[in-house]
Amino acid sequence: MSSAGVSSTGAAASGRASVDLSAAARHLSSLESTDNDVNVARVQEIRDALASGQLKIDPSRIADGLLASVRDLLK
């Protein structure tokens, strides 16, 4: 059985059951918060910079970031 489960101790007496969530489930639950939504002002700044040609994209920096992400996933 996994680390998440239903506790039945005292459940019959109180008519209630408790659920223990794993750390991953608690993390996923915290992601549902609206506090983690997109920063609309920052997105607009990036759009404006792209439209005016002020934003310079560095493909090697993007590639380095992708490679670092893959390395972290493979650990």
C-alpha positions as CSV (number, residue, x, y, z in Angstrom):
1,M,0.0,0.0,0.0
2,S,1.2,3.6,-0.7
3,S,2.0,6.2,2.0
4,A,-1.3,7.9,1.4
5,G,-4.3,6.1,2.9
6,V,-7.4,6.3,5.0
7,S,-7.2,6.0,8.7
8,S,-9.9,3.9,10.1
9,T,-9.0,4.3,13.8
10,G,-12.0,5.8,15.5
11,A,-13.8,6.2,12.2
12,A,-16.7,3.9,13.3
13,A,-17.2,5.8,16.5
14,S,-17.2,9.3,15.0
15,G,-18.6,8.4,11.6
16,R,-15.7,10.3,10.0
17,A,-12.5,9.1,8.2
18,S,-9.3,11.0,7.9
19,V,-7.0,11.0,4.9
20,D,-3.2,11.3,5.0
21,L,-1.9,13.0,1.9
22,S,1.6,12.3,0.6
23,A,4.1,15.2,0.2
24,A,3.5,15.1,-3.6
25,A,-0.3,15.4,-3.1
26,R,0.2,18.3,-0.7
27,H,2.5,20.0,-3.3
28,L,-0.1,19.5,-6.1
29,S,-2.8,20.9,-3.9
30,S,-0.8,24.0,-3.2
31,L,-0.4,24.6,-7.0
32,E,-4.2,25.0,-7.3
33,S,-3.9,28.3,-5.5
34,T,-4.6,31.4,-7.6
35,D,-1.5,33.0,-6.1
36,N,0.6,31.0,-8.6
37,D,-1.2,32.5,-11.6
38,V,0.5,34.3,-14.5
39,N,2.0,37.7,-13.9
40,V,0.0,39.6,-16.5
41,A,2.0,42.8,-16.2
42,R,5.3,41.0,-16.8
43,V,3.8,39.2,-19.8
44,Q,2.8,42.5,-21.2
45,E,6.3,43.9,-20.7
46,I,7.8,41.0,-22.6
47,R,5.2,41.4,-25.4
48,D,6.0,45.1,-25.7
49,A,9.8,44.5,-25.7
50,L,9.3,41.8,-28.5
51,A,7.1,44.1,-30.6
52,S,9.6,47.0,-30.3
53,G,12.6,44.8,-31.0
54,Q,14.2,45.6,-27.6
55,L,14.2,42.0,-26.3
56,K,17.2,40.1,-27.4
57,I,16.9,36.4,-27.4
58,D,20.0,34.4,-26.6
59,P,19.5,30.8,-28.1
60,S,22.6,29.5,-26.3
61,R,21.3,30.6,-23.0
62,I,17.9,28.9,-23.7
63,A,19.7,25.7,-24.8
64,D,21.8,25.8,-21.6
65,G,18.7,26.1,-19.5
66,L,17.0,23.2,-21.3
67,L,20.0,21.0,-20.8
68,A,20.2,21.9,-17.1
69,S,16.5,21.0,-16.8
70,V,17.1,17.6,-18.5
71,R,20.1,16.9,-16.2
72,D,17.9,17.6,-13.1
73,L,15.2,15.3,-14.4
74,L,17.7,12.5,-15.0
75,K,19.0,12.6,-11.4
